[in-house]
Amino acid sequence: MQSYLEFEKPVAQLDQRIAELRAASEGDEVDISAELARLEAKSAELLATTYAALTPWQKTQVARHPSRPHFRDYVAHAFEEFVPLGGDRLYGDDQSIIGGLAKLGERKVVLIGHEKGHDTETRIRHNFGMGKPEGYRKAIRLMELAGRFNIPVVTLVDTSGAFPGIEAEERGQAEAIARSTEACLALPVPMVAVIVGEGGSGGAVALASAERVLMMEHAVYSVISPEGCASILWRTAEKAPEAAEAMKVTAQHLERLGVIDRIVPEPIGGAHRDPAAAARALGTAIGDELDTLAQIAPEQLRRMREDRFLAIGAN
């Protein structure tokens, strides 16, 4: 069943009416196809109108939608021959950050990304996409592998932030995040990062310090969650909508500010309504960017990454 967000209630009511009419007409000789077509057209129009005017807080809700596609969904629909490579060779294998070798069309890539999971069991297994030190160290290992064999790197970022538990701190969370960011900046091969859902804090930047940073149309990217910002500024998470507006967390805001380079369009109603179409659009956008970067020398790629991040906030 389709899960509706709070602001989608009018659409939900129309869709429920359509479902009831369909159920009532089964075995009935009365032709209601014209009425169904009218209601379906009205529902589609209302959905398009709603999603064309989302507020930053509503986009945050879409980015967190329980049915939104995650890393494994994009692997299934946009990439081929994915071979996962596990472990950081130091402590263990973190399932919140997954990586390995894959093909995008005819191009070989090293693919790394956050996986949140889709149900209780998988969300617990993947720690809700919150990376641990061993996850970021695994990413570093894979990036070094990519550099050694001259393979482009693609990262899919979707995390509320790195795991803040005491065990992560004991194993050097801050150092692992810093080293992962450093590894991105030092890569001698092209790197394209995509914020596919939530891009939260250093946990996101550690996999997104690329020369080309893309965002899905309804993704969000910020140094802290709107609830966290509201709790600091107003001492209440109820001010999260105001915080989201002030923080400029949406892809549209961040493209204008120069934080990201390109917005990848989503199906009407969000990527969760058609994950396969969203993944195809993502794969096409990544392929375009890699084609552009393919002929650029390693030293110039490094300068591009440094320049883009040094320029943020300069104007």
C-alpha positions as a LaTeX table, in Angstrom:
\begin{tabular}{lrrr}
\hline
Residue & $x$ (\AA) & $y$ (\AA) & $z$ (\AA) \\
\hline
Met1 & 0.00 & 0.00 & 0.00 \\
Gln2 & 1.07 & 3.56 & $-0.73$ \\
Ser3 & 2.16 & 5.44 & 2.38 \\
Tyr4 & 1.00 & 9.07 & 2.35 \\
Leu5 & 2.64 & 12.00 & 4.09 \\
Glu6 & 0.63 & 14.51 & 6.10 \\
Phe7 & 0.57 & 17.13 & 3.33 \\
Glu8 & $-0.64$ & 14.49 & 0.84 \\
Lys9 & $-3.99$ & 13.93 & 2.59 \\
Pro10 & $-6.11$ & 15.44 & $-0.24$ \\
Val11 & $-4.41$ & 13.09 & $-2.70$ \\
Ala12 & $-4.90$ & 10.16 & $-0.31$ \\
Gln13 & $-8.62$ & 10.90 & $-0.06$ \\
Leu14 & $-8.99$ & 10.95 & $-3.84$ \\
Asp15 & $-7.02$ & 7.72 & $-4.23$ \\
Gln16 & $-9.17$ & 6.08 & $-1.55$ \\
Arg17 & $-12.30$ & 7.13 & $-3.43$ \\
Ile18 & $-10.86$ & 5.64 & $-6.65$ \\
Ala19 & $-10.06$ & 2.36 & $-4.86$ \\
Glu20 & $-13.57$ & 2.19 & $-3.38$ \\
Leu21 & $-15.18$ & 2.78 & $-6.79$ \\
Arg22 & $-13.03$ & 0.05 & $-8.34$ \\
Ala23 & $-13.95$ & $-2.39$ & $-5.59$ \\
Ala24 & $-17.67$ & $-1.54$ & $-5.81$ \\
Ser25 & $-17.73$ & $-1.94$ & $-9.60$ \\
Glu26 & $-16.31$ & $-5.47$ & $-9.64$ \\
Gly27 & $-18.95$ & $-7.75$ & $-11.12$ \\
Asp28 & $-21.24$ & $-4.75$ & $-11.71$ \\
Glu29 & $-22.59$ & $-4.13$ & $-15.20$ \\
Val30 & $-22.62$ & $-0.34$ & $-14.71$ \\
Asp31 & $-19.73$ & 1.29 & $-16.63$ \\
Ile32 & $-17.90$ & 3.75 & $-14.38$ \\
Ser33 & $-14.72$ & 3.95 & $-16.44$ \\
Ala34 & $-15.34$ & 7.59 & $-17.34$ \\
Glu35 & $-15.73$ & 8.57 & $-13.68$ \\
Leu36 & $-12.61$ & 6.61 & $-12.73$ \\
Ala37 & $-10.63$ & 8.30 & $-15.48$ \\
Arg38 & $-11.82$ & 11.72 & $-14.31$ \\
Leu39 & $-10.84$ & 11.02 & $-10.69$ \\
Glu40 & $-7.46$ & 9.56 & $-11.67$ \\
Ala41 & $-6.69$ & 12.62 & $-13.77$ \\
Lys42 & $-7.70$ & 14.87 & $-10.89$ \\
Ser43 & $-5.50$ & 12.90 & $-8.48$ \\
Ala44 & $-2.50$ & 13.10 & $-10.83$ \\
Glu45 & $-3.01$ & 16.85 & $-11.29$ \\
Leu46 & $-3.34$ & 17.43 & $-7.55$ \\
Leu47 & $-0.19$ & 15.38 & $-6.89$ \\
Ala48 & 1.79 & 17.36 & $-9.48$ \\
Thr49 & 0.54 & 20.68 & $-8.10$ \\
Thr50 & 1.39 & 19.66 & $-4.53$ \\
Tyr51 & 4.93 & 18.53 & $-5.37$ \\
Ala52 & 5.61 & 21.62 & $-7.44$ \\
Ala53 & 5.23 & 23.81 & $-4.35$ \\
Leu54 & 6.79 & 21.82 & $-1.51$ \\
Thr55 & 8.27 & 23.71 & 1.41 \\
Pro56 & 11.77 & 22.80 & 2.68 \\
Trp57 & 10.20 & 20.92 & 5.61 \\
Gln58 & 7.91 & 18.97 & 3.29 \\
Lys59 & 10.92 & 18.07 & 1.13 \\
Thr60 & 12.64 & 16.84 & 4.27 \\
Gln61 & 9.68 & 14.55 & 4.90 \\
Val62 & 9.84 & 13.27 & 1.32 \\
Ala63 & 13.59 & 12.62 & 1.67 \\
Arg64 & 12.79 & 10.50 & 4.75 \\
His65 & 9.81 & 8.67 & 3.25 \\
Pro66 & 9.83 & 5.04 & 4.44 \\
Ser67 & 9.43 & 3.77 & 0.87 \\
Arg68 & 12.06 & 6.02 & $-0.68$ \\
Pro69 & 14.65 & 4.01 & $-2.65$ \\
His70 & 18.00 & 3.46 & $-0.97$ \\
Phe71 & 21.41 & 2.21 & $-2.07$ \\
Arg72 & 20.36 & $-1.36$ & $-2.89$ \\
Asp73 & 17.38 & $-0.12$ & $-4.94$ \\
Tyr74 & 19.62 & 2.09 & $-7.05$ \\
Val75 & 22.09 & $-0.76$ & $-7.48$ \\
Ala76 & 19.27 & $-3.01$ & $-8.70$ \\
His77 & 17.83 & $-0.52$ & $-11.20$ \\
Ala78 & 20.76 & 1.63 & $-12.38$ \\
Phe79 & 23.89 & $-0.52$ & $-12.08$ \\
Glu80 & 24.96 & $-4.00$ & $-13.16$ \\
Glu81 & 27.34 & $-6.70$ & $-11.93$ \\
Phe82 & 27.66 & $-5.23$ & $-8.45$ \\
Val83 & 30.29 & $-7.11$ & $-6.42$ \\
Pro84 & 30.28 & $-6.01$ & $-2.75$ \\
Leu85 & 33.63 & $-5.70$ & $-0.98$ \\
Gly86 & 33.40 & $-5.82$ & 2.81 \\
Gly87 & 35.50 & $-4.94$ & 5.80 \\
Asp88 & 37.95 & $-2.19$ & 6.69 \\
Arg89 & 40.84 & $-4.60$ & 7.42 \\
Leu90 & 41.04 & $-3.09$ & 10.89 \\
Tyr91 & 37.91 & $-3.84$ & 12.90 \\
Gly92 & 34.93 & $-5.23$ & 10.98 \\
Asp93 & 32.34 & $-4.72$ & 8.27 \\
Asp94 & 29.84 & $-1.89$ & 8.73 \\
Gln95 & 26.56 & $-2.62$ & 6.94 \\
Ser96 & 25.39 & 1.00 & 7.02 \\
Ile97 & 27.96 & 1.84 & 4.33 \\
Ile98 & 28.13 & $-0.60$ & 1.43 \\
Gly99 & 30.65 & $-0.56$ & $-1.38$ \\
Gly100 & 32.10 & $-2.57$ & $-4.19$ \\
Leu101 & 32.70 & $-2.84$ & $-7.91$ \\
Ala102 & 29.88 & $-2.25$ & $-10.40$ \\
Lys103 & 29.14 & $-1.33$ & $-14.00$ \\
Leu104 & 27.19 & 1.71 & $-15.15$ \\
Gly105 & 26.45 & 0.89 & $-18.75$ \\
Glu106 & 29.82 & $-0.16$ & $-20.14$ \\
Arg107 & 31.76 & 1.82 & $-17.56$ \\
Lys108 & 33.37 & 0.17 & $-14.51$ \\
Val109 & 32.99 & 2.13 & $-11.26$ \\
Val110 & 33.68 & 1.77 & $-7.58$ \\
Leu111 & 30.28 & 2.31 & $-5.98$ \\
Ile112 & 29.92 & 3.33 & $-2.31$ \\
Gly113 & 26.83 & 4.45 & $-0.42$ \\
His114 & 24.68 & 4.50 & 2.69 \\
Glu115 & 21.95 & 1.89 & 3.09 \\
Lys116 & 19.08 & 2.60 & 5.51 \\
Gly117 & 16.97 & $-0.54$ & 5.08 \\
His118 & 13.22 & $-0.85$ & 4.42 \\
Asp119 & 11.76 & $-2.68$ & 7.41 \\
Thr120 & 12.57 & $-3.13$ & 11.08 \\
Glu121 & 14.97 & $-6.00$ & 10.52 \\
Thr122 & 16.96 & $-4.38$ & 7.73 \\
Arg123 & 16.97 & $-0.95$ & 9.36 \\
Ile124 & 18.54 & $-2.41$ & 12.47 \\
Arg125 & 21.03 & $-4.41$ & 10.38 \\
His126 & 22.05 & $-1.29$ & 8.45 \\
Asn127 & 21.93 & 0.94 & 11.55 \\
Phe128 & 19.46 & 3.28 & 9.81 \\
Gly129 & 22.21 & 4.39 & 7.44 \\
Met130 & 24.34 & 5.91 & 10.21 \\
Gly131 & 27.94 & 5.01 & 9.39 \\
Lys132 & 30.41 & 3.78 & 11.99 \\
Pro133 & 34.19 & 4.31 & 11.86 \\
Glu134 & 34.73 & 0.94 & 10.18 \\
Gly135 & 32.26 & 1.98 & 7.47 \\
Tyr136 & 34.19 & 5.12 & 6.62 \\
Arg137 & 37.48 & 3.20 & 6.77 \\
Lys138 & 35.99 & 0.67 & 4.35 \\
Ala139 & 35.12 & 3.60 & 2.05 \\
Ile140 & 38.72 & 4.82 & 2.28 \\
Arg141 & 40.00 & 1.35 & 1.36 \\
Leu142 & 37.71 & 1.22 & $-1.68$ \\
Met143 & 38.68 & 4.73 & $-2.80$ \\
Glu144 & 42.35 & 3.78 & $-2.59$ \\
Leu145 & 41.55 & 0.68 & $-4.64$ \\
Ala146 & 39.83 & 2.86 & $-7.25$ \\
Gly147 & 42.85 & 5.15 & $-7.46$ \\
Arg148 & 45.23 & 2.21 & $-7.82$ \\
Phe149 & 43.31 & 0.69 & $-10.74$ \\
Asn150 & 42.13 & 3.96 & $-12.34$ \\
Ile151 & 38.41 & 3.35 & $-11.76$ \\
Pro152 & 35.96 & 6.28 & $-11.25$ \\
Val153 & 34.20 & 6.54 & $-7.90$ \\
Val154 & 30.45 & 7.05 & $-7.47$ \\
Thr155 & 28.92 & 7.63 & $-4.04$ \\
Leu156 & 25.23 & 7.61 & $-3.07$ \\
Val157 & 24.73 & 9.60 & 0.12 \\
Asp158 & 21.69 & 8.99 & 2.32 \\
Thr159 & 22.24 & 9.43 & 6.04 \\
Ser160 & 20.90 & 11.54 & 8.87 \\
Gly161 & 24.49 & 11.66 & 10.12 \\
Ala162 & 27.30 & 9.41 & 11.30 \\
Phe163 & 26.52 & 7.09 & 14.23 \\
Pro164 & 26.97 & 9.06 & 17.50 \\
Gly165 & 27.20 & 6.08 & 19.89 \\
Ile166 & 29.96 & 5.79 & 22.47 \\
Glu167 & 31.44 & 2.73 & 20.77 \\
Ala168 & 31.86 & 4.72 & 17.56 \\
Glu169 & 33.64 & 7.45 & 19.48 \\
Glu170 & 35.89 & 4.85 & 21.11 \\
Arg171 & 36.90 & 3.57 & 17.68 \\
Gly172 & 37.72 & 7.04 & 16.35 \\
Gln173 & 34.61 & 8.30 & 14.55 \\
Ala174 & 35.83 & 11.86 & 14.01 \\
Glu175 & 39.21 & 10.70 & 12.71 \\
Ala176 & 37.58 & 8.20 & 10.34 \\
Ile177 & 35.26 & 10.87 & 8.91 \\
Ala178 & 38.17 & 13.29 & 8.45 \\
Arg179 & 40.28 & 10.62 & 6.74 \\
Ser180 & 37.40 & 9.69 & 4.44 \\
Thr181 & 36.95 & 13.33 & 3.44 \\
Glu182 & 40.69 & 13.55 & 2.84 \\
Ala183 & 40.59 & 10.39 & 0.71 \\
Cys184 & 37.85 & 11.92 & $-1.47$ \\
Leu185 & 39.85 & 15.11 & $-2.01$ \\
Ala186 & 43.04 & 13.18 & $-2.85$ \\
Leu187 & 41.50 & 10.80 & $-5.42$ \\
Pro188 & 43.39 & 10.71 & $-8.73$ \\
Val189 & 40.26 & 9.50 & $-10.57$ \\
Pro190 & 36.88 & 11.14 & $-11.33$ \\
Met191 & 34.38 & 11.17 & $-8.46$ \\
Val192 & 30.66 & 11.90 & $-8.63$ \\
Ala193 & 28.63 & 12.09 & $-5.41$ \\
Val194 & 24.82 & 12.11 & $-5.31$ \\
Ile195 & 22.66 & 13.06 & $-2.33$ \\
Val196 & 19.78 & 10.64 & $-2.91$ \\
Gly197 & 17.86 & 11.19 & 0.34 \\
Glu198 & 19.23 & 12.86 & 3.44 \\
Gly199 & 22.70 & 14.37 & 3.44 \\
Gly200 & 23.41 & 14.91 & 7.11 \\
Ser201 & 26.49 & 16.56 & 8.60 \\
Gly202 & 30.02 & 15.14 & 8.37 \\
Gly203 & 28.60 & 11.69 & 7.85 \\
Ala204 & 27.49 & 12.88 & 4.41 \\
Val205 & 30.47 & 15.11 & 3.56 \\
Ala206 & 32.83 & 12.16 & 4.18 \\
Leu207 & 31.41 & 10.52 & 1.04 \\
Ala208 & 30.46 & 13.67 & $-0.87$ \\
Ser209 & 33.69 & 15.66 & $-1.21$ \\
Ala210 & 33.71 & 15.18 & $-4.98$ \\
Glu211 & 34.36 & 17.48 & $-7.92$ \\
Arg212 & 30.75 & 16.95 & $-9.03$ \\
Val213 & 27.98 & 16.82 & $-6.42$ \\
Leu214 & 24.43 & 16.04 & $-7.53$ \\
Met215 & 21.15 & 15.93 & $-5.62$ \\
Met216 & 17.88 & 14.19 & $-6.28$ \\
Glu217 & 15.06 & 16.70 & $-6.71$ \\
His218 & 13.50 & 16.10 & $-3.29$ \\
Ala219 & 16.65 & 15.31 & $-1.30$ \\
Val220 & 18.00 & 17.52 & 1.51 \\
Tyr221 & 21.57 & 18.35 & 2.53 \\
Ser222 & 22.63 & 20.20 & 5.68 \\
Val223 & 25.08 & 20.35 & 8.55 \\
Ile224 & 22.38 & 19.37 & 11.05 \\
Ser225 & 18.78 & 18.16 & 10.93 \\
Pro226 & 16.01 & 20.80 & 11.07 \\
Glu227 & 14.89 & 19.30 & 14.41 \\
Gly228 & 18.41 & 19.56 & 15.80 \\
Cys229 & 18.77 & 23.15 & 14.62 \\
Ala230 & 15.38 & 24.07 & 16.13 \\
Ser231 & 16.30 & 22.45 & 19.44 \\
Ile232 & 19.46 & 24.57 & 19.62 \\
Leu233 & 17.95 & 27.89 & 18.51 \\
Trp234 & 14.44 & 27.70 & 19.95 \\
Arg235 & 14.77 & 24.90 & 22.53 \\
Thr236 & 12.00 & 22.96 & 20.80 \\
Ala237 & 11.90 & 20.60 & 17.81 \\
Glu238 & 8.44 & 21.96 & 16.93 \\
Lys239 & 10.19 & 24.82 & 15.14 \\
Ala240 & 11.73 & 22.37 & 12.63 \\
Pro241 & 9.72 & 23.76 & 9.66 \\
Glu242 & 11.09 & 27.26 & 10.34 \\
Ala243 & 14.59 & 25.86 & 10.75 \\
Ala244 & 14.39 & 23.97 & 7.45 \\
Glu245 & 13.36 & 27.18 & 5.68 \\
Ala246 & 16.21 & 29.19 & 7.21 \\
Met247 & 18.85 & 26.50 & 6.61 \\
Lys248 & 18.28 & 26.30 & 2.81 \\
Val249 & 18.38 & 22.49 & 2.84 \\
Thr250 & 16.75 & 21.78 & $-0.53$ \\
Ala251 & 18.45 & 20.93 & $-3.81$ \\
Gln252 & 16.99 & 24.07 & $-5.39$ \\
His253 & 18.47 & 26.33 & $-2.70$ \\
Leu254 & 21.84 & 24.58 & $-2.71$ \\
Glu255 & 22.21 & 24.72 & $-6.48$ \\
Arg256 & 21.70 & 28.49 & $-6.38$ \\
Leu257 & 24.27 & 28.75 & $-3.56$ \\
Gly258 & 26.83 & 26.71 & $-5.51$ \\
Val259 & 26.98 & 23.88 & $-2.96$ \\
Ile260 & 25.81 & 21.33 & $-5.55$ \\
Asp261 & 26.19 & 21.21 & $-9.31$ \\
Arg262 & 23.10 & 19.50 & $-10.68$ \\
Ile263 & 19.58 & 18.42 & $-9.70$ \\
Val264 & 18.37 & 14.99 & $-10.84$ \\
Pro265 & 14.59 & 15.07 & $-11.51$ \\
Glu266 & 12.35 & 12.60 & $-9.69$ \\
Pro267 & 9.05 & 11.08 & $-10.86$ \\
Ile268 & 6.00 & 13.20 & $-9.98$ \\
Gly269 & 5.20 & 12.49 & $-6.35$ \\
Gly270 & 8.77 & 11.58 & $-5.41$ \\
Ala271 & 11.21 & 8.75 & $-6.09$ \\
His272 & 9.26 & 6.39 & $-3.83$ \\
Arg273 & 6.38 & 6.33 & $-6.33$ \\
Asp274 & 8.57 & 4.94 & $-9.11$ \\
Pro275 & 12.00 & 3.80 & $-7.86$ \\
Ala276 & 12.94 & 2.27 & $-11.21$ \\
Ala277 & 12.36 & 5.55 & $-13.10$ \\
Ala278 & 14.23 & 7.51 & $-10.42$ \\
Ala279 & 17.16 & 5.11 & $-10.68$ \\
Arg280 & 17.26 & 5.39 & $-14.48$ \\
Ala281 & 17.36 & 9.19 & $-14.24$ \\
Leu282 & 20.13 & 8.93 & $-11.66$ \\
Gly283 & 22.17 & 6.54 & $-13.81$ \\
Thr284 & 21.86 & 8.82 & $-16.84$ \\
Ala285 & 22.98 & 11.88 & $-14.86$ \\
Ile286 & 25.98 & 10.08 & $-13.35$ \\
Gly287 & 26.97 & 8.75 & $-16.76$ \\
Asp288 & 26.85 & 12.26 & $-18.25$ \\
Glu289 & 29.07 & 13.62 & $-15.48$ \\
Leu290 & 31.62 & 10.79 & $-15.78$ \\
Asp291 & 31.80 & 11.33 & $-19.53$ \\
Thr292 & 32.67 & 14.99 & $-18.93$ \\
Leu293 & 35.30 & 14.17 & $-16.30$ \\
Ala294 & 36.93 & 11.26 & $-18.11$ \\
Gln295 & 39.58 & 13.31 & $-19.94$ \\
Ile296 & 40.61 & 15.53 & $-17.01$ \\
Ala297 & 44.08 & 14.98 & $-15.52$ \\
Pro298 & 44.36 & 13.75 & $-11.88$ \\
Glu299 & 45.95 & 16.96 & $-10.60$ \\
Gln300 & 43.21 & 19.07 & $-12.18$ \\
Leu301 & 40.53 & 16.84 & $-10.59$ \\
Arg302 & 42.07 & 17.45 & $-7.17$ \\
Arg303 & 42.17 & 21.21 & $-7.80$ \\
Met304 & 38.53 & 21.14 & $-8.89$ \\
Arg305 & 37.51 & 19.52 & $-5.60$ \\
Glu306 & 39.54 & 21.92 & $-3.50$ \\
Asp307 & 38.32 & 24.98 & $-5.41$ \\
Arg308 & 34.64 & 24.03 & $-5.18$ \\
Phe309 & 34.76 & 23.62 & $-1.40$ \\
Leu310 & 36.91 & 26.68 & $-0.78$ \\
Ala311 & 34.45 & 28.74 & $-2.83$ \\
Ile312 & 31.42 & 27.77 & $-0.72$ \\
Gly313 & 30.31 & 30.75 & 1.32 \\
Ala314 & 32.89 & 33.07 & $-0.25$ \\
Asn315 & 30.28 & 35.29 & $-1.91$ \\
\hline
\end{tabular}
